[in-house]
């Protein structure tokens, strides 16, 4: 018979979801934020957070293997500039420009993976270095100017139109979330990634190719980020050379904060998505309330610190519970509770 979760366990798993609901109710009923509870505002949140949500999903994949990719925001910026630039400057068709942006993300992911897995460079250092190089490439290609002409109308329609009453970009976000969840939780490769994150040494002993799978995790993350760059062009109607790096901190913050929800102590897709909307609703509500612009960065910074702290605590708590459970299962029952055997009865 399946045990019903303890209230403390439910709070641990769904506390962030509850806080999100409380925030939505608070800002909806707050007379100082009358614009919050409107269809237009909720639609804007779904549309604007689609790119961040996709980048958070990309961030989670290497994190599951205990690696961190700080280049995903800049990769999205690279995809944005490359996609818009190839259409505007070179006259490429939409499909070719989109493919180029995605392939560029794939190549950056491959480089990151090789630096980390083959050359044994710390993932933070490696991806920080590639981030700087990408920023230089983007500025050189665009001359520091936004690319606003020659963008395909079909791509702009993707960023401004709706499907079934929801922004088209949101559906891409939702599709990415379900695919990532299925990959990480159901497919053997996803489970192997979790094994690597838990213990690379143990993963090697059971036959997992740690190096190859680590490289693949960076490739997948970079490819997703390149696609997110295309959506940036769709939403903004232009390629902005400055915008990519702005997504790095929010994406990392949401990924770590998400590790405290749904599956506490584990980097997981649904927890990260909950964190994305928690941050989005918080910042949106505070902005409508008249908060100054610096609140955005401050809130993301606090969320990152809190998320890391809680994720570490939840991970330790989970390991402690697991160790206690294994100890209880392996311990023999107390002598007083043992059933008498025929031999003992005969001896007595």
Secondary structure, DSSP 8 states (H G I E B T S, - for coil): ------HHHHHHHHHHHHHHHHHHHHHHH-GGGTTTSSHHHHHHHHHHHHHHHHHHHHHHHHHHTT---TTHHHHHHHHHHHHHHHHHTS---HHHHHHHHHHHHHHHHHHHHHHHHTS---HHHHHHHHHHHHHHHHHHHHTT--B-SS--HHHHHHHH-EETTEEHHHHHHHHHHHHHHHHHHTSHHHHHHHHHHH-HHHHHHTT--HHHHHHHHHHHHHHHHHHHHHHHHHHHSSB-TTSTTHHHHHHHHHHHHHTTSSSTTS--HHHHHHHHHHHHHHHHHHHHTT--THHHHHHHHHHHHHHHHHHHHHHHHHHHHHHHHHHHHHS---GGGS---HHHHHH-
